[in-house]
């Protein structure tokens, strides 16, 4: 609090109130109150392309669900070999060809 008092020139009561209420402020308000001198400009942000960060909310949700399912899915252990059920397709085709007119 001492550093804030020296930096801003505010009273301890006002600073205490700001700290107790966990006040959030933007850069302009921080400069106005004396917590900051100026806003730095970032050259990377000047050339910012919002399209590079565009995303689909549905695609993000689907990706999250897929990752969660993969993480929590327990592997199924097969204790018995798979047994082929029914008649193979080749055999069925031969039988059908026999009854064709």
N, CA, C and O atoms as CSV, one atom per row, in Angstrom:
chain,resi,resn,atom,element,x,y,z
A,1,UNK,N,N,0.821,-1.180,0.000
A,1,UNK,CA,C,0.000,0.000,0.000
A,1,UNK,C,C,0.875,1.258,0.000
A,1,UNK,O,O,0.510,2.276,-0.587
A,2,UNK,N,N,2.029,1.175,0.662
A,2,UNK,CA,C,2.932,2.328,0.698
A,2,UNK,C,C,3.381,2.725,-0.710
A,2,UNK,O,O,3.415,3.908,-1.048
A,3,UNK,N,N,3.721,1.734,-1.518
A,3,UNK,CA,C,4.172,2.017,-2.886
A,3,UNK,C,C,3.045,2.652,-3.698
A,3,UNK,O,O,3.285,3.596,-4.451
A,4,UNK,N,N,1.823,2.149,-3.555
A,4,UNK,CA,C,0.684,2.729,-4.268
A,4,UNK,C,C,0.417,4.162,-3.807
A,4,UNK,O,O,0.087,5.021,-4.625
A,5,UNK,N,N,0.555,4.425,-2.514
A,5,UNK,CA,C,0.321,5.764,-1.972
A,5,UNK,C,C,1.335,6.748,-2.549
A,5,UNK,O,O,0.979,7.862,-2.933
A,6,UNK,N,N,2.592,6.335,-2.607
A,6,UNK,CA,C,3.643,7.201,-3.146
A,6,UNK,C,C,3.431,7.411,-4.646
A,6,UNK,O,O,3.555,8.528,-5.149
A,7,UNK,N,N,3.114,6.343,-5.343
A,7,UNK,CA,C,2.975,6.390,-6.799
A,7,UNK,C,C,1.769,7.217,-7.236
A,7,UNK,O,O,1.884,8.048,-8.138
A,8,UNK,N,N,0.615,6.999,-6.609
A,8,UNK,CA,C,-0.627,7.624,-7.073
A,8,UNK,C,C,-0.960,8.931,-6.372
A,8,UNK,O,O,-1.651,9.776,-6.939
A,9,UNK,N,N,-0.479,9.109,-5.150
A,9,UNK,CA,C,-0.850,10.291,-4.380
A,9,UNK,C,C,-2.226,10.161,-3.748
A,9,UNK,O,O,-2.736,11.129,-3.183
A,10,UNK,N,N,-2.839,8.985,-3.831
A,10,UNK,CA,C,-4.153,8.757,-3.226
A,10,UNK,C,C,-4.015,8.547,-1.723
A,10,UNK,O,O,-2.948,8.198,-1.217
A,11,UNK,N,N,-5.108,8.767,-1.038
A,11,UNK,CA,C,-5.105,8.520,0.409
A,11,UNK,C,C,-5.106,7.013,0.666
A,11,UNK,O,O,-5.514,6.215,-0.178
A,12,UNK,N,N,-4.638,6.654,1.858
A,12,UNK,CA,C,-4.620,5.236,2.230
A,12,UNK,C,C,-6.038,4.670,2.299
A,12,UNK,O,O,-6.258,3.501,1.980
A,13,UNK,N,N,-6.983,5.485,2.707
A,13,UNK,CA,C,-8.380,5.032,2.800
A,13,UNK,C,C,-8.915,4.668,1.411
A,13,UNK,O,O,-9.547,3.626,1.236
A,14,UNK,N,N,-8.656,5.533,0.430
A,14,UNK,CA,C,-9.117,5.273,-0.938
A,14,UNK,C,C,-8.426,4.029,-1.499
A,14,UNK,O,O,-9.077,3.183,-2.112
A,15,UNK,N,N,-7.124,3.914,-1.296
A,15,UNK,CA,C,-6.389,2.740,-1.766
A,15,UNK,C,C,-6.888,1.474,-1.086
A,15,UNK,O,O,-7.042,0.433,-1.725
A,16,UNK,N,N,-7.138,1.573,0.212
A,16,UNK,CA,C,-7.639,0.431,0.959
A,16,UNK,C,C,-8.991,-0.026,0.405
A,16,UNK,O,O,-9.249,-1.222,0.268
A,17,UNK,N,N,-9.852,0.954,0.088
A,17,UNK,CA,C,-11.162,0.623,-0.485
A,17,UNK,C,C,-10.996,-0.065,-1.847
A,17,UNK,O,O,-11.665,-1.061,-2.121
A,18,UNK,N,N,-10.112,0.460,-2.697
A,18,UNK,CA,C,-9.873,-0.155,-4.011
A,18,UNK,C,C,-9.341,-1.581,-3.865
A,18,UNK,O,O,-9.740,-2.477,-4.608
A,19,UNK,N,N,-8.447,-1.784,-2.913
A,19,UNK,CA,C,-7.853,-3.106,-2.710
A,19,UNK,C,C,-8.858,-4.081,-2.104
A,19,UNK,O,O,-8.921,-5.240,-2.514
A,20,UNK,N,N,-9.637,-3.623,-1.140
A,20,UNK,CA,C,-10.627,-4.499,-0.500
A,20,UNK,C,C,-11.702,-4.949,-1.485
A,20,UNK,O,O,-12.187,-6.079,-1.414
A,21,UNK,N,N,-12.070,-4.059,-2.403
A,21,UNK,CA,C,-13.105,-4.418,-3.374
A,21,UNK,C,C,-12.511,-5.094,-4.610
A,21,UNK,O,O,-13.221,-5.379,-5.575
A,22,UNK,N,N,-11.192,-5.347,-4.570
A,22,UNK,CA,C,-10.489,-6.006,-5.684
A,22,UNK,C,C,-10.839,-5.343,-7.010
A,22,UNK,O,O,-11.300,-5.997,-7.946
A,23,UNK,N,N,-10.616,-4.048,-7.072
A,23,UNK,CA,C,-10.970,-3.240,-8.237
A,23,UNK,C,C,-10.118,-3.611,-9.444
A,23,UNK,O,O,-8.891,-3.676,-9.371
A,24,UNK,N,N,-10.809,-3.851,-10.555
A,24,UNK,CA,C,-10.151,-4.095,-11.840
A,24,UNK,C,C,-10.297,-2.832,-12.677
A,24,UNK,O,O,-11.342,-2.182,-12.638
A,25,UNK,N,N,-9.270,-2.479,-13.428
A,25,UNK,CA,C,-9.349,-1.283,-14.258
A,25,UNK,C,C,-8.615,-1.497,-15.568
A,25,UNK,O,O,-7.687,-2.301,-15.665
A,26,UNK,N,N,-9.057,-0.755,-16.568
A,26,UNK,CA,C,-8.382,-0.834,-17.862
A,26,UNK,C,C,-7.173,0.100,-17.852
A,26,UNK,O,O,-6.915,0.780,-16.859
A,27,UNK,N,N,-6.441,0.128,-18.955
A,27,UNK,CA,C,-5.213,0.923,-19.022
A,27,UNK,C,C,-5.502,2.410,-18.839
A,27,UNK,O,O,-4.749,3.117,-18.168
A,28,UNK,N,N,-6.598,2.882,-19.442
A,28,UNK,CA,C,-6.927,4.302,-19.321
A,28,UNK,C,C,-7.189,4.716,-17.886
A,28,UNK,O,O,-6.725,5.767,-17.444
A,29,UNK,N,N,-7.932,3.891,-17.156
A,29,UNK,CA,C,-8.253,4.187,-15.760
A,29,UNK,C,C,-6.985,4.093,-14.897
A,29,UNK,O,O,-6.816,4.882,-13.968
A,30,UNK,N,N,-6.097,3.141,-15.193
A,30,UNK,CA,C,-4.851,3.009,-14.435
A,30,UNK,C,C,-3.976,4.245,-14.623
A,30,UNK,O,O,-3.321,4.693,-13.682
A,31,UNK,N,N,-3.963,4.794,-15.831
A,31,UNK,CA,C,-3.201,6.023,-16.078
A,31,UNK,C,C,-3.855,7.188,-15.336
A,31,UNK,O,O,-3.167,8.004,-14.723
A,32,UNK,N,N,-5.186,7.262,-15.395
A,32,UNK,CA,C,-5.924,8.330,-14.725
A,32,UNK,C,C,-5.649,8.339,-13.221
A,32,UNK,O,O,-5.456,9.405,-12.637
A,33,UNK,N,N,-5.628,7.160,-12.588
A,33,UNK,CA,C,-5.386,7.066,-11.145
A,33,UNK,C,C,-3.914,7.187,-10.773
A,33,UNK,O,O,-3.587,7.378,-9.602
A,34,UNK,N,N,-3.013,7.078,-11.767
A,34,UNK,CA,C,-1.592,7.204,-11.490
A,34,UNK,C,C,-0.873,5.888,-11.261
A,34,UNK,O,O,0.294,5.883,-10.869
A,35,UNK,N,N,-1.547,4.776,-11.500
A,35,UNK,CA,C,-0.896,3.475,-11.349
A,35,UNK,C,C,0.045,3.181,-12.521
A,35,UNK,O,O,0.943,2.347,-12.405
A,36,UNK,N,N,-0.162,3.870,-13.653
A,36,UNK,CA,C,0.660,3.662,-14.842
A,36,UNK,C,C,0.953,5.014,-15.479
A,36,UNK,O,O,0.224,5.984,-15.269
A,37,UNK,N,N,2.039,5.066,-16.268
A,37,UNK,CA,C,2.415,6.299,-16.959
A,37,UNK,C,C,1.831,6.350,-18.368
A,37,UNK,O,O,1.349,7.388,-18.819
A,38,UNK,N,N,1.884,5.222,-19.043
A,38,UNK,CA,C,1.500,5.204,-20.448
A,38,UNK,C,C,1.188,3.768,-20.849
A,38,UNK,O,O,1.485,2.826,-20.114
A,39,UNK,N,N,0.591,3.615,-22.013
A,39,UNK,CA,C,0.304,2.297,-22.560
A,39,UNK,C,C,1.359,1.983,-23.610
A,39,UNK,O,O,1.574,2.765,-24.536
A,40,UNK,N,N,2.016,0.839,-23.463
A,40,UNK,CA,C,3.008,0.433,-24.449
A,40,UNK,C,C,2.301,-0.128,-25.678
A,40,UNK,O,O,1.290,-0.821,-25.569
A,41,UNK,N,N,2.843,0.179,-26.827
A,41,UNK,CA,C,2.307,-0.378,-28.064
A,41,UNK,C,C,3.140,-1.576,-28.453
A,41,UNK,O,O,4.369,-1.513,-28.475
A,42,UNK,N,N,2.473,-2.653,-28.757
A,42,UNK,CA,C,3.131,-3.886,-29.156
A,42,UNK,C,C,3.063,-3.996,-30.677
A,42,UNK,O,O,1.975,-4.056,-31.250
A,43,UNK,N,N,4.236,-4.023,-31.335
A,43,UNK,CA,C,4.265,-4.095,-32.792
A,43,UNK,C,C,3.554,-5.343,-33.316
A,43,UNK,O,O,2.971,-5.317,-34.400
A,44,UNK,N,N,3.602,-6.414,-32.562
A,44,UNK,CA,C,2.943,-7.642,-32.981
A,44,UNK,C,C,1.431,-7.446,-33.030
A,44,UNK,O,O,0.756,-7.975,-33.913
A,45,UNK,N,N,0.915,-6.693,-32.087
A,45,UNK,CA,C,-0.533,-6.471,-32.040
A,45,UNK,C,C,-1.001,-5.477,-33.094
A,45,UNK,O,O,-2.163,-5.501,-33.498
A,46,UNK,N,N,-0.102,-4.603,-33.540
A,46,UNK,CA,C,-0.475,-3.654,-34.579
A,46,UNK,C,C,-0.794,-4.387,-35.878
A,46,UNK,O,O,-1.656,-3.954,-36.643
A,47,UNK,N,N,-0.108,-5.480,-36.123
A,47,UNK,CA,C,-0.321,-6.276,-37.332
A,47,UNK,C,C,-1.248,-7.450,-37.067
A,47,UNK,O,O,-1.194,-8.460,-37.769
A,48,UNK,N,N,-2.082,-7.322,-36.074
A,48,UNK,CA,C,-2.976,-8.402,-35.648
A,48,UNK,C,C,-4.007,-8.721,-36.720
A,48,UNK,O,O,-4.656,-7.824,-37.257
A,49,UNK,N,N,-4.149,-9.996,-37.024
A,49,UNK,CA,C,-5.150,-10.464,-37.982
A,49,UNK,C,C,-6.153,-11.307,-37.219
A,49,UNK,O,O,-5.856,-12.455,-36.888
A,50,UNK,N,N,-7.353,-10.767,-36.924
A,50,UNK,CA,C,-8.323,-11.532,-36.135
A,50,UNK,C,C,-8.775,-12.811,-36.826
A,50,UNK,O,O,-9.220,-13.754,-36.171
A,51,UNK,N,N,-8.659,-12.842,-38.150
A,51,UNK,CA,C,-9.042,-14.048,-38.881
A,51,UNK,C,C,-8.168,-15.238,-38.532
A,51,UNK,O,O,-8.599,-16.387,-38.635
A,52,UNK,N,N,-6.946,-14.962,-38.120
A,52,UNK,CA,C,-6.033,-16.051,-37.768
A,52,UNK,C,C,-6.470,-16.762,-36.498
A,52,UNK,O,O,-6.071,-17.900,-36.251
A,53,UNK,N,N,-7.289,-16.098,-35.693
A,53,UNK,CA,C,-7.727,-16.681,-34.440
A,53,UNK,C,C,-9.215,-17.020,-34.444
A,53,UNK,O,O,-9.785,-17.354,-33.405
A,54,UNK,N,N,-9.832,-16.933,-35.603
A,54,UNK,CA,C,-11.254,-17.249,-35.687
A,54,UNK,C,C,-11.446,-18.737,-35.425
A,54,UNK,O,O,-10.608,-19.552,-35.810
A,55,UNK,N,N,-12.535,-19.088,-34.779
A,55,UNK,CA,C,-12.811,-20.479,-34.484
A,55,UNK,C,C,-14.302,-20.717,-34.496
A,55,UNK,O,O,-15.105,-19.789,-34.396
A,56,UNK,N,N,-14.646,-21.957,-34.618
A,56,UNK,CA,C,-16.044,-22.349,-34.578
A,56,UNK,C,C,-16.328,-22.897,-33.187
A,56,UNK,O,O,-15.631,-23.795,-32.716
A,57,UNK,N,N,-17.346,-22.361,-32.532
A,57,UNK,CA,C,-17.684,-22.832,-31.188
A,57,UNK,C,C,-18.073,-24.298,-31.226
A,57,UNK,O,O,-17.706,-25.057,-30.329
A,58,UNK,N,N,-18.813,-24.709,-32.253
A,58,UNK,CA,C,-19.239,-26.109,-32.362
A,58,UNK,C,C,-18.029,-27.027,-32.566
A,58,UNK,O,O,-17.955,-28.106,-31.977
A,59,UNK,N,N,-17.086,-26.592,-33.403
A,59,UNK,CA,C,-15.890,-27.403,-33.641
A,59,UNK,C,C,-15.061,-27.529,-32.366
A,59,UNK,O,O,-14.517,-28.595,-32.077
A,60,UNK,N,N,-14.967,-26.454,-31.615
A,60,UNK,CA,C,-14.231,-26.482,-30.352
A,60,UNK,C,C,-14.902,-27.427,-29.363
A,60,UNK,O,O,-14.233,-28.205,-28.684
A,61,UNK,N,N,-16.221,-27.354,-29.286
A,61,UNK,CA,C,-16.966,-28.231,-28.379
A,61,UNK,C,C,-16.797,-29.693,-28.771
A,61,UNK,O,O,-16.584,-30.551,-27.914
A,62,UNK,N,N,-16.891,-29.974,-30.059
A,62,UNK,CA,C,-16.724,-31.352,-30.540
A,62,UNK,C,C,-15.329,-31.870,-30.229
A,62,UNK,O,O,-15.166,-33.009,-29.792
A,63,UNK,N,N,-14.332,-31.038,-30.454
A,63,UNK,CA,C,-12.950,-31.434,-30.166
A,63,UNK,C,C,-12.774,-31.740,-28.678
A,63,UNK,O,O,-12.116,-32.716,-28.317
A,64,UNK,N,N,-13.358,-30.909,-27.822
A,64,UNK,CA,C,-13.273,-31.138,-26.386
A,64,UNK,C,C,-13.936,-32.452,-25.999
A,64,UNK,O,O,-13.362,-33.239,-25.246
A,65,UNK,N,N,-15.148,-32.695,-26.510
A,65,UNK,CA,C,-15.848,-33.945,-26.190
A,65,UNK,C,C,-15.048,-35.157,-26.655
A,65,UNK,O,O,-14.973,-36.156,-25.939
A,66,UNK,N,N,-14.456,-35.085,-27.833
A,66,UNK,CA,C,-13.646,-36.202,-28.337
A,66,UNK,C,C,-12.454,-36.475,-27.432
A,66,UNK,O,O,-12.122,-37.629,-27.162
A,67,UNK,N,N,-11.817,-35.416,-26.969
A,67,UNK,CA,C,-10.668,-35.601,-26.082
A,67,UNK,C,C,-11.088,-36.176,-24.739
A,67,UNK,O,O,-10.404,-37.036,-24.184
A,68,UNK,N,N,-12.226,-35.695,-24.212
A,68,UNK,CA,C,-12.713,-36.221,-22.936
A,68,UNK,C,C,-13.096,-37.697,-23.057
A,68,UNK,O,O,-12.782,-38.499,-22.177
A,69,UNK,N,N,-13.769,-38.048,-24.140
A,69,UNK,CA,C,-14.151,-39.445,-24.338
A,69,UNK,C,C,-12.923,-40.335,-24.454
A,69,UNK,O,O,-12.889,-41.430,-23.893
A,70,UNK,N,N,-11.924,-39.869,-25.177
A,70,UNK,CA,C,-10.700,-40.656,-25.337
A,70,UNK,C,C,-9.977,-40.804,-24.000
A,70,UNK,O,O,-9.404,-41.857,-23.719
A,71,UNK,N,N,-9.998,-39.764,-23.181
A,71,UNK,CA,C,-9.309,-39.804,-21.901
A,71,UNK,C,C,-9.999,-40.738,-20.917
A,71,UNK,O,O,-9.336,-41.509,-20.224
A,72,UNK,N,N,-11.320,-40.675,-20.852
A,72,UNK,CA,C,-12.055,-41.441,-19.850
A,72,UNK,C,C,-12.513,-42.810,-20.335
A,72,UNK,O,O,-13.055,-43.592,-19.554
A,73,UNK,N,N,-12.306,-43.105,-21.586
A,73,UNK,CA,C,-12.740,-44.395,-22.113
A,73,UNK,C,C,-11.810,-45.491,-21.608
A,73,UNK,O,O,-10.589,-45.388,-21.726
A,74,UNK,N,N,-12.397,-46.537,-21.047
A,74,UNK,CA,C,-11.586,-47.653,-20.583
A,74,UNK,C,C,-11.512,-48.677,-21.702
A,74,UNK,O,O,-12.529,-48.995,-22.318
A,75,UNK,N,N,-10.340,-49.188,-21.967
A,75,UNK,CA,C,-10.220,-50.151,-23.051
A,75,UNK,C,C,-11.001,-51.428,-22.744
A,75,UNK,O,O,-11.019,-51.903,-21.609
A,76,UNK,N,N,-11.634,-51.964,-23.757
A,76,UNK,CA,C,-12.404,-53.196,-23.610
A,76,UNK,C,C,-11.490,-54.357,-23.974
A,76,UNK,O,O,-10.934,-54.418,-25.071
A,77,UNK,N,N,-11.351,-55.274,-23.025
A,77,UNK,CA,C,-10.507,-56.440,-23.277
A,77,UNK,C,C,-11.375,-57.546,-23.852
A,77,UNK,O,O,-12.411,-57.896,-23.288
A,78,UNK,N,N,-10.946,-58.084,-24.968
A,78,UNK,CA,C,-11.672,-59.184,-25.595
A,78,UNK,C,C,-11.067,-60.486,-25.078
A,78,UNK,O,O,-9.893,-60.777,-25.304
A,79,UNK,N,N,-11.880,-61.251,-24.391
A,79,UNK,CA,C,-11.383,-62.492,-23.816
A,79,UNK,C,C,-11.540,-63.660,-24.777
A,79,UNK,O,O,-10.777,-64.625,-24.716
A,80,UNK,N,N,-12.522,-63.576,-25.659
A,80,UNK,CA,C,-12.747,-64.653,-26.613
A,80,UNK,C,C,-12.574,-64.110,-28.021
A,80,UNK,O,O,-12.896,-62.952,-28.287
A,81,UNK,N,N,-12.064,-64.944,-28.923
A,81,UNK,CA,C,-11.946,-64.495,-30.308
A,81,UNK,C,C,-13.334,-64.308,-30.912
A,81,UNK,O,O,-14.291,-64.984,-30.535
A,82,UNK,N,N,-13.421,-63.373,-31.861
A,82,UNK,CA,C,-14.704,-63.122,-32.499
A,82,UNK,C,C,-15.107,-64.325,-33.341
A,82,UNK,O,O,-14.305,-64.872,-34.097
A,83,UNK,N,N,-16.337,-64.715,-33.195
A,83,UNK,CA,C,-16.865,-65.835,-33.965
A,83,UNK,C,C,-17.741,-65.256,-35.066
A,83,UNK,O,O,-18.619,-64.430,-34.815
A,84,UNK,N,N,-17.483,-65.704,-36.288
A,84,UNK,CA,C,-18.264,-65.206,-37.408
A,84,UNK,C,C,-19.653,-65.837,-37.347
A,84,UNK,O,O,-19.798,-67.059,-37.310
A,85,UNK,N,N,-20.645,-64.995,-37.339
A,85,UNK,CA,C,-22.019,-65.451,-37.268
A,85,UNK,C,C,-22.646,-65.381,-38.652
A,85,UNK,O,O,-22.311,-64.493,-39.437
A,86,UNK,N,N,-23.536,-66.291,-38.959
A,86,UNK,CA,C,-24.274,-66.229,-40.215
A,86,UNK,C,C,-23.515,-66.861,-41.368
A,86,UNK,O,O,-22.462,-67.477,-41.200
A,87,UNK,N,N,-24.092,-66.683,-42.536
A,87,UNK,CA,C,-23.544,-67.250,-43.768
A,87,UNK,C,C,-22.734,-66.187,-44.494
A,87,UNK,O,O,-23.169,-65.040,-44.596
A,88,UNK,N,N,-21.554,-66.556,-45.004
A,88,UNK,CA,C,-20.732,-65.592,-45.736
A,88,UNK,C,C,-21.468,-65.096,-46.988
A,88,UNK,O,O,-22.289,-65.810,-47.564
A,89,UNK,N,N,-21.162,-63.884,-47.386
A,89,UNK,CA,C,-21.837,-63.246,-48.519
A,89,UNK,C,C,-21.623,-64.016,-49.820
A,89,UNK,O,O,-22.523,-64.080,-50.657
A,90,UNK,N,N,-20.450,-64.595,-49.993
A,90,UNK,CA,C,-20.192,-65.357,-51.223
A,90,UNK,C,C,-21.142,-66.559,-51.327
A,90,UNK,O,O,-21.667,-66.853,-52.401
A,91,UNK,N,N,-21.351,-67.231,-50.224
A,91,UNK,CA,C,-22.253,-68.386,-50.202
A,91,UNK,C,C,-23.688,-67.959,-50.498
A,91,UNK,O,O,-24.396,-68.647,-51.232
A,92,UNK,N,N,-24.114,-66.858,-49.947
A,92,UNK,CA,C,-25.461,-66.349,-50.198
A,92,UNK,C,C,-25.639,-65.967,-51.662
A,92,UNK,O,O,-26.687,-66.230,-52.252
A,93,UNK,N,N,-24.627,-65.354,-52.242
A,93,UNK,CA,C,-24.692,-64.975,-53.661
A,93,UNK,C,C,-24.834,-66.207,-54.541
A,93,UNK,O,O,-25.617,-66.191,-55.491
A,94,UNK,N,N,-24.086,-67.287,-54.247
A,94,UNK,CA,C,-24.187,-68.535,-55.021
A,94,UNK,C,C,-25.610,-69.097,-54.943
A,94,UNK,O,O,-26.167,-69.533,-55.950
A,95,UNK,N,N,-26.186,-69.083,-53.752
A,95,UNK,CA,C,-27.535,-69.612,-53.568
A,95,UNK,C,C,-28.576,-68.787,-54.336
A,95,UNK,O,O,-29.487,-69.337,-54.955
A,96,UNK,N,N,-28.424,-67.462,-54.285
A,96,UNK,CA,C,-29.363,-66.615,-55.006
A,96,UNK,C,C,-29.260,-66.818,-56.518
A,96,UNK,O,O,-30.266,-66.786,-57.226
A,97,UNK,N,N,-28.041,-67.025,-57.003
A,97,UNK,CA,C,-27.850,-67.259,-58.435
A,97,UNK,C,C,-28.498,-68.573,-58.872
A,97,UNK,O,O,-28.900,-68.702,-60.029
A,98,UNK,N,N,-28.605,-69.541,-57.976
A,98,UNK,CA,C,-29.242,-70.819,-58.318
A,98,UNK,C,C,-30.744,-70.648,-58.549
A,98,UNK,O,O,-31.323,-71.373,-59.359
A,99,UNK,N,N,-31.373,-69.725,-57.869
A,99,UNK,CA,C,-32.825,-69.583,-58.012
A,99,UNK,C,C,-33.221,-68.497,-59.007
A,99,UNK,O,O,-34.409,-68.224,-59.178
A,100,UNK,N,N,-32.262,-67.888,-59.652
A,100,UNK,CA,C,-32.578,-66.867,-60.657
A,100,UNK,C,C,-33.223,-67.559,-61.850
A,100,UNK,O,O,-32.800,-68.651,-62.230
A,101,UNK,N,N,-34.243,-66.941,-62.447
A,101,UNK,CA,C,-34.859,-67.569,-63.642
A,101,UNK,C,C,-34.029,-67.417,-64.885
A,101,UNK,O,O,-34.421,-67.890,-65.951
